[in-house]
Amino acid sequence: MTKTVEFYFDLGSPATYLAYTQLPKICAETGSQLIYIPMLLGGVFKATGNASPAMIPAKGRYMFEDLDRYAKRYGVPLKFNPHFPINTLMLMRAVTGIQLHHPERFQAFIDCLFVALWVEGRSLDEPQTVAAVLSEHGFDPHEVLALSNDEAVKATLKTNTETAVKRGVFGAPSMFVGSQLFFGQDRLDFVEEALRHNSI
């Protein structure tokens, strides 16, 4: 039976971006399947009473320094987005819509948005910037907007978020290997260990 990593993610989290750069390799090396589950981090925070570490200035400064260390270790680019925090409601609805209706383009879709946010530092709070990014990568902004406004898509994202909270998720990135929850991109070694050794 193929082991899986359920990856609960929100584009607006820099730690999630780093996990996203590493999980495909970990899954390939362990013969595991990576399952992307979009959720709304703001909804998780509201439901759990949690908040971004960046809301505490000293902790926020440390967090970004620490993420920069990990980016260097992983050999991936990371730029602090000057527009952080980003309201990701429309983005995550769009991600959910693409996953539901155009799964063959899902990877390319999240690739271009993660890069726009955490490599190029673009303001994806602004609809015109989002439209420009999508157009640059061959997506129709009007079609994506329509998907993000679809009631079934909205309901799916809401359900994903509620399910995440019920399973014990309180932030992003959160990863499940079987029933085991791993929080944070700095726990990827435990994710890999679970995939290699644990009976799921």
N, C-alpha and C positions, 0 to 999 in steps of 0.2 A: 504494500500500500504506500503510495507516494505521500511523503510528509508535506505539510503546507505551512506557509507563513501568511497569516492574515494581517495585512498592513493597513491599519487605520491611519489616515493621513489628511492633512489640510495644507494646501499650498503655502499658506501664510507663515508657516513655521520654518525658520532656518535650520533647526535641528532635524526636522522632517526631510528637508532637502538633502542634508548629509546622509541620512539613512537611505533615502531613495537612490543615492549614487552607489551605495554599497550592497544593498539587498539583492539585486539581480545576480551579482557575482557570487554571493554567499549561497544563494539558492542553486545556481548552476553547479557550484563545486560540491554541493551536498545532494544533488539530484532531487531537489525539492521544488515545489510549485509556489510562486509568489502570487498572492491574491490581494489586489488593491481594493480597499474599501474606503471611498471618500466619506468624510464626515465634516461637520461644521464645528471647528474648535471653539468658536464663541458660544455655541450651544452647549458644548461639553463644560466649558468654564461656568456658564450660568447654572447648569444642573448640579454641578459638584461644588460650587463655591470656590473654585480655583481661579487663578489669574496668571497671566504671563509673567515670568521672572523679570522681564524688562520693565514692569510696572514699579519695581523697586530699583532705584537708580544704581546703587552699588552692585546689586546682584545682576542687573542688566549689563553693566560694563564688564563684569567678570564673565558672564555667559558668552558675550560676543568674542571676548579674548579666547575663551576656551574653545568655542566653535572654530575659531581661526586656527587654533592648534590642531584640531582634528582634521580640518580641511587640508592642512599641510601634510599631515600624516597619511591621509587618504590619497593625496596627490590630485585634488580636485579644486577648481576655482570657487571662491566664495567672496562675495562683496556684501558688506552691510548695506541693506536697502535704506536710503535716506528717508523713504516714505513710510517706514515701519512705525506702527503696526498697520497692516493692510486689512481692510474689510473684505473678507473673501466670500461673502454670501453668494453673489452672482457667479463668481469664479467656480465655487464648489458645486453649484447647481449645474453650471456648464460642463464641468468634469463628469458629473453624474450622468448628464444627458448624453454626452459622447460615449461613455461606457455602456449605457443601455442601448443606444441606437446605432452607434458606429464603433463597435469594439475593435475593429481592425485599425482604427486611427487613434485609439485611446493613448497608446504609448507616445506617439508623436505629439499628441495634444498636451499631455502633462509635461513632456520634455520641454516644449517651447515655453510653457508658462513658468516652470521651475527656473529655467535659464534666465528668462526675462526678469524674474524677481530677485534671484540670488546670485546671478553672475553679472547681469547688465544693470541691476538696480533700478528698474523701471517702475513707474507708478501705475500699478494695476488697479488702483482705486478709480482711475479716470477711464471712462468708457472709450474715449477716443484712442487712448494708449493701448487698451486691450484690443480694440479693433485693428489697430496698426500691427500689433504683434501677431494676431491671428492671420491677417492678410499676408504678412511676410512669410508665413509658414504654410500657406496654401489652404487655410480654412476660411469659410464664408462667415464673416461676423454676424450677418443677419440671421443665418441659419443657427448659429451658436446661441444668439440672443433668444431666438424662438424656443430652442431646447431648454434654455435656463428658465423660461417662463412657463414651461409645460407643467401642468398640475401633477401629473404622475411622476415627473422628475423631482419636483419639489418634495413630494411625499416620500420618495425613495431616499433622498438625502436626510430627511427628518427621521425616517425609520432607522437608517444607518446610525445616525447620531444617538438616538434613543437606545438602540441595541448596544452601542459602544459603552454608554453609561451603565446600562444594566450589567454588562460584563466586567465592570470595574475600571473602565478607562476614565482618566481624569486629565489627560493632556496628550500632546502629540510630539513625536511619533509613538504610537502604541502598536505592539506586535504580539500576536498570539501564535504559539506553537502548541497545538492541541488546546488544553485549558490553561496553559501557562501564559501569563501576561508579562511582557517585557516593555518597560517604558524608557524612552530616550535613546538617541543614536549612540550613546556611550555604553549601551548594553548589547550591542550587536555581537560581541564575543559570546555572550550567554545564549543568544538566539542560535548562533552557529553550533554551539555545544549541544543545545537541545535537539537540533536537527541531526547531528551526527550520532548522538548516544542515547537519547531518550526514546522509550517506546511510546508511541502516540496512540 
